[in-house]
């Protein structure tokens, strides 16, 4: 039998259950900042004490959105890779140019320069998927700097191909770096993939 106090119909057990239920609902709906903080704390052991860079190329904004989620969790610095000559706004024109550049080995010149690259120990490298691998601006970036001894963590947005051959390509460009398993998120799904990204960062 549930013990009741002097108030008619008062049930402390039921009141406690309601309190915890409401607290759980409040935490899930009203505290996304707290959830992000928890993800950051969970990622800390592997990242603690390291100087981190999140660097990315984004043509339409999808990879930028993913980079910002990662940066909000791991901290450090964030830099967008920009080319001297922008790619066409029209999708098909860009895919045609990208294919030609990848097949010819062309590396587009970059506006982006990082003077303190040597100081970073862990580099998260973001790219849209172009013909099953990283974009040519990211190839240019990885080719311009000595990544020896650094930990590289690729991430990618895509339309259905996932990481493709990204991991092998990054390892071939940076043979003296440690390349961790990357993560690919489908275009337009970054906002609904925060938990997936946080879980990946904890591995």
C-alpha positions in Angstrom: 0.0 0.0 0.0 1.3 3.5 -0.8 1.7 5.7 2.1 -0.1 9.0 1.9 0.2 12.2 3.9 -2.7 14.2 5.4 -3.7 15.7 2.1 -6.6 13.9 0.4 -5.5 11.8 -2.5 -1.8 12.8 -2.2 0.5 10.1 -3.5 4.3 10.9 -3.1 5.3 7.9 -5.2 3.3 9.2 -8.1 4.6 12.7 -7.6 8.2 11.5 -7.8 7.5 9.6 -11.0 5.9 12.7 -12.5 8.9 14.8 -11.4 11.4 12.4 -13.1 9.3 12.1 -16.2 9.1 15.8 -16.6 12.8 16.2 -15.9 13.6 13.7 -18.7 11.3 15.4 -21.2 12.8 18.8 -20.3 16.4 17.4 -20.8 15.5 15.9 -24.2 13.6 18.9 -25.6 15.0 22.0 -24.0 18.7 21.3 -23.5 20.5 20.7 -26.8 23.4 22.7 -25.4 23.8 20.4 -22.5 23.8 17.4 -24.9 26.5 19.0 -27.0 28.5 19.6 -23.8 28.1 15.9 -22.9 29.3 14.9 -26.3 32.4 17.2 -25.9 33.2 15.7 -22.5 32.9 12.1 -23.9 35.3 13.0 -26.7 37.8 14.6 -24.4 40.0 11.6 -23.4 41.3 11.0 -26.9 41.6 14.7 -27.7 42.8 16.1 -24.4 45.9 18.3 -24.7 46.0 18.1 -28.5 46.1 21.2 -30.7 43.2 20.6 -33.1 42.3 21.9 -36.5 39.0 21.4 -38.4 39.6 22.2 -42.0 37.1 21.7 -44.8 36.0 22.5 -48.4 32.3 23.1 -49.0 30.7 24.1 -52.3 27.1 24.1 -51.2 27.3 24.4 -47.4 26.6 20.7 -46.5 30.2 20.0 -45.5 30.5 23.4 -43.8 27.5 22.4 -41.6 29.2 19.1 -40.7 32.5 20.9 -39.9 30.7 23.3 -37.6 29.1 20.4 -35.6 32.5 18.7 -35.2 34.2 22.0 -34.3 31.5 22.7 -31.6 32.3 19.3 -30.1 36.1 19.1 -30.3 37.1 22.7 -30.2 40.4 24.0 -31.6 40.5 26.1 -34.8 38.3 25.9 -37.9 39.4 27.0 -41.4 37.5 26.9 -44.7 39.5 25.9 -47.8 38.9 28.4 -50.6 40.1 28.1 -54.2 41.5 31.0 -56.2 39.0 30.2 -59.0 35.5 29.3 -57.7 33.7 26.3 -59.1 30.6 26.7 -61.2 27.3 27.3 -59.4 25.6 24.7 -61.6 25.9 21.2 -60.3 26.5 19.3 -63.6 29.2 21.8 -64.6 31.0 21.3 -61.3 30.8 17.4 -61.6 32.2 17.6 -65.1 35.1 19.9 -64.1 35.8 17.7 -61.0 36.0 14.6 -63.0 38.5 16.2 -65.5 40.6 17.5 -62.6 40.7 14.1 -60.8 41.6 12.2 -64.0 44.3 14.7 -65.0 45.8 15.1 -61.5 45.1 18.8 -61.5 45.4 20.5 -58.1 43.5 23.9 -58.0 45.5 26.7 -56.4 44.2 27.8 -53.0 43.6 31.2 -51.4 43.7 29.5 -48.0 47.1 29.5 -46.3 47.8 28.2 -42.7 51.1 29.6 -41.3 50.9 27.5 -38.1 50.2 24.2 -39.7 53.2 22.5 -38.0 51.6 23.2 -34.5 48.5 21.1 -35.1 48.6 17.5 -33.9 45.1 16.4 -35.0 43.4 17.6 -38.2 39.8 16.9 -39.1 39.6 17.1 -42.9 36.2 17.7 -44.5 35.1 17.4 -48.1 32.2 16.7 -50.3 32.4 13.4 -52.1 33.6 14.0 -55.7 33.5 10.9 -57.9 34.0 8.6 -54.9 36.8 10.5 -53.2 37.8 13.8 -51.7 37.5 17.0 -53.7 40.4 18.4 -55.6 40.6 21.5 -53.3 41.2 19.1 -50.4 43.8 17.2 -52.5 45.6 20.5 -53.0 45.4 21.3 -49.3 46.8 17.9 -48.2 49.5 18.1 -50.8 50.7 21.5 -49.7 51.6 20.7 -46.1 53.8 18.1 -44.4 51.4 15.9 -42.4 54.1 13.7 -41.0 53.3 12.6 -37.4 49.8 14.2 -37.4 46.6 12.4 -36.9 44.2 13.0 -39.8 40.4 12.4 -39.4 38.5 12.6 -42.7 34.8 13.5 -42.8 32.5 13.8 -45.8 29.1 14.7 -47.2 27.7 12.7 -50.1 24.7 11.9 -52.2 24.9 8.1 -51.7 28.4 6.9 -52.2 29.6 7.2 -48.6 33.3 7.5 -48.0 34.1 5.8 -51.3 37.9 5.4 -51.7 38.6 8.4 -49.4 40.5 6.5 -46.7 42.9 5.0 -49.2 43.3 8.3 -51.0 44.1 10.3 -47.9 46.6 7.6 -46.8 48.4 7.7 -50.1 48.6 11.5 -50.0 49.8 11.5 -46.4 51.8 8.3 -45.9 53.6 9.5 -42.7 50.4 10.5 -41.0 48.0 8.4 -38.9 44.7 8.3 -40.6 41.7 7.5 -38.5 38.4 6.0 -39.8 36.3 8.7 -41.3 32.6 9.5 -41.3 30.3 10.2 -44.2 26.9 11.9 -43.8 24.4 12.2 -46.7 23.8 15.7 -48.0 21.1 17.5 -46.1 21.1 15.1 -43.2 23.7 16.8 -41.0 21.2 18.5 -38.7 19.6 15.1 -37.9 23.0 13.3 -37.5 24.4 15.0 -34.4 24.2 11.8 -32.3 25.9 9.8 -35.0 28.7 12.4 -35.2 29.1 12.5 -31.4 29.3 8.7 -31.3 32.0 8.7 -34.1 34.0 11.3 -32.2 34.0 9.1 -29.1 35.6 6.1 -30.9 
